[in-house]
Amino acid sequence: MSATNTRSTYDGFTAEERAAMKEHAKDLKKSASTSAADKAAEAVRDVLAKIAEMKDSDRVLAERVHAVITTHAPALAPKLWYGMPAYALDGKLLCHFQPAEKFKARYATLGFSDGAKLDDGALWPAAYALTEVTPEVEAQIVALLKRAMG
């Protein structure tokens, strides 16, 4: 039996994953050529433009999440991360909004990086499914942001 007969087939990255990587590379190239003040203003415009491109349900959620974050955690700087709205603290990614459509998922998520101070014992969530932003959900997001920022 040859080695090729025993290996499973690797199909590589999905089209969605390749598109996300291309967006990330484009974002990196763009940010390398502008001043800090221009980068910040451009990053906000880019995030808002990306949100505006989303389909209805994702767009509504992303707009609400963006409003909650910019209102309750103004120290976080909006930026694009792999083509998704993200928010950084002192230049380091803290959280991001992943639309359901991005990877053909059942629901959107609010994810946190390993820099977020959400540690709780040996196991804790780093991403949260998001289907609606009610006042209760908004309060939970605010609490998570405050905790994540330390």
C-alpha positions as CSV (number, residue, x, y, z in Angstrom):
1,M,0.0,0.0,0.0
2,S,1.5,3.4,-1.0
3,A,1.6,6.5,1.2
4,T,-0.8,8.3,-1.1
5,N,-3.4,5.6,-0.5
6,T,-3.3,5.9,3.3
7,R,-3.5,9.7,3.5
8,S,-6.7,11.6,3.8
9,T,-7.4,14.2,1.1
10,Y,-6.6,17.8,2.0
11,D,-8.6,20.2,0.0
12,G,-6.8,23.3,1.3
13,F,-8.5,26.5,2.5
14,T,-12.1,27.2,1.7
15,A,-13.0,30.1,-0.6
16,E,-14.1,32.1,2.4
17,E,-10.9,31.4,4.3
18,R,-8.8,32.5,1.2
19,A,-10.9,35.7,0.9
20,A,-10.4,36.5,4.6
21,M,-6.6,36.1,4.2
22,K,-6.6,38.3,1.1
23,E,-8.5,41.0,3.0
24,H,-6.1,40.8,5.9
25,A,-3.1,41.2,3.5
26,K,-4.8,44.2,1.9
27,D,-5.4,45.7,5.3
28,L,-1.8,45.3,6.4
29,K,-0.5,46.9,3.1
30,K,-2.9,49.8,3.5
31,S,-1.9,50.5,7.2
32,A,1.8,50.4,6.4
33,S,1.6,53.5,4.2
34,T,-0.3,56.1,6.4
35,S,0.3,58.3,9.5
36,A,-1.1,57.2,12.9
37,A,-3.9,59.9,12.8
38,D,-4.9,59.0,9.3
39,K,-4.8,55.3,10.1
40,A,-7.2,55.7,13.0
41,A,-9.7,57.8,10.9
42,E,-9.3,55.4,7.9
43,A,-9.8,52.4,10.2
44,V,-13.1,53.7,11.5
45,R,-14.3,54.4,7.9
46,D,-13.2,51.0,6.8
47,V,-15.1,49.3,9.7
48,L,-18.2,51.3,9.0
49,A,-18.0,50.5,5.2
50,K,-17.5,46.8,6.0
51,I,-20.6,46.9,8.2
52,A,-22.6,48.7,5.5
53,E,-21.7,45.9,3.1
54,M,-23.2,43.2,5.3
55,K,-26.5,41.5,4.7
56,D,-29.4,42.8,6.7
57,S,-29.3,40.5,9.8
58,D,-25.5,40.7,10.1
59,R,-25.5,44.4,9.4
60,V,-28.0,45.1,12.2
61,L,-26.0,43.1,14.7
62,A,-22.7,44.6,13.6
63,E,-24.1,48.2,13.9
64,R,-25.4,47.5,17.4
65,V,-22.1,45.8,18.5
66,H,-20.1,48.7,17.1
67,A,-22.3,51.3,18.8
68,V,-22.0,49.4,22.2
69,I,-18.3,49.1,21.9
70,T,-17.6,52.7,20.8
71,T,-20.0,54.1,23.5
72,H,-18.9,51.9,26.4
73,A,-15.3,51.1,25.6
74,P,-14.0,54.3,23.8
75,A,-10.4,53.2,24.5
76,L,-10.9,50.4,21.9
77,A,-9.8,51.4,18.4
78,P,-11.9,50.1,15.5
79,K,-10.0,48.2,12.8
80,L,-10.5,45.5,10.2
81,W,-9.2,42.1,11.1
82,Y,-9.4,39.5,8.3
83,G,-12.1,41.7,6.8
84,M,-14.2,41.7,10.0
85,P,-14.9,44.6,12.3
86,A,-12.5,44.4,15.2
87,Y,-11.4,46.5,18.2
88,A,-7.9,46.9,19.6
89,L,-6.6,48.1,22.9
90,D,-3.1,49.7,22.7
91,G,-2.7,48.3,19.2
92,K,-3.5,44.7,20.2
93,L,-6.7,43.0,19.0
94,L,-9.1,42.6,21.9
95,C,-12.4,41.5,20.2
96,H,-14.1,41.2,16.8
97,F,-17.5,40.7,15.2
98,Q,-17.7,37.7,12.8
99,P,-20.8,37.9,10.6
100,A,-22.7,34.6,10.1
101,E,-22.3,35.1,6.3
102,K,-18.5,35.3,6.5
103,F,-18.0,31.5,6.9
104,K,-21.6,30.5,6.2
105,A,-22.3,29.9,9.9
106,R,-25.6,29.6,11.6
107,Y,-25.1,32.7,13.7
108,A,-22.8,35.7,14.1
109,T,-20.2,35.8,16.9
110,L,-18.5,38.2,19.1
111,G,-15.0,36.8,19.7
112,F,-12.2,37.8,22.0
113,S,-8.5,37.4,21.6
114,D,-6.2,35.7,24.0
115,G,-5.2,39.1,25.3
116,A,-8.7,39.6,26.7
117,K,-8.7,39.1,30.4
118,L,-11.7,36.8,30.5
119,D,-9.9,33.9,32.2
120,D,-12.0,31.9,34.5
121,G,-10.4,28.7,35.8
122,A,-9.2,26.2,33.3
123,L,-12.1,26.7,30.7
124,W,-13.9,29.9,29.6
125,P,-15.6,31.1,26.4
126,A,-13.7,33.1,23.9
127,A,-16.5,33.6,21.5
128,Y,-20.2,34.2,21.9
129,A,-23.0,33.4,19.5
130,L,-25.0,36.5,18.8
131,T,-28.5,36.4,17.3
132,E,-30.0,39.7,18.7
133,V,-28.8,42.7,20.7
134,T,-31.4,43.3,23.4
135,P,-30.8,45.6,26.4
136,E,-29.8,42.5,28.3
137,V,-27.4,41.4,25.7
138,E,-26.0,44.9,25.5
139,A,-25.4,44.8,29.3
140,Q,-23.6,41.4,28.9
141,I,-21.4,42.8,26.1
142,V,-20.5,45.9,28.2
143,A,-19.6,43.6,31.2
144,L,-17.5,41.4,29.0
145,L,-15.7,44.4,27.5
146,K,-14.9,45.9,30.9
147,R,-13.6,42.5,32.1
148,A,-11.6,41.9,28.9
149,M,-9.9,45.2,29.2
150,G,-8.9,44.5,32.7
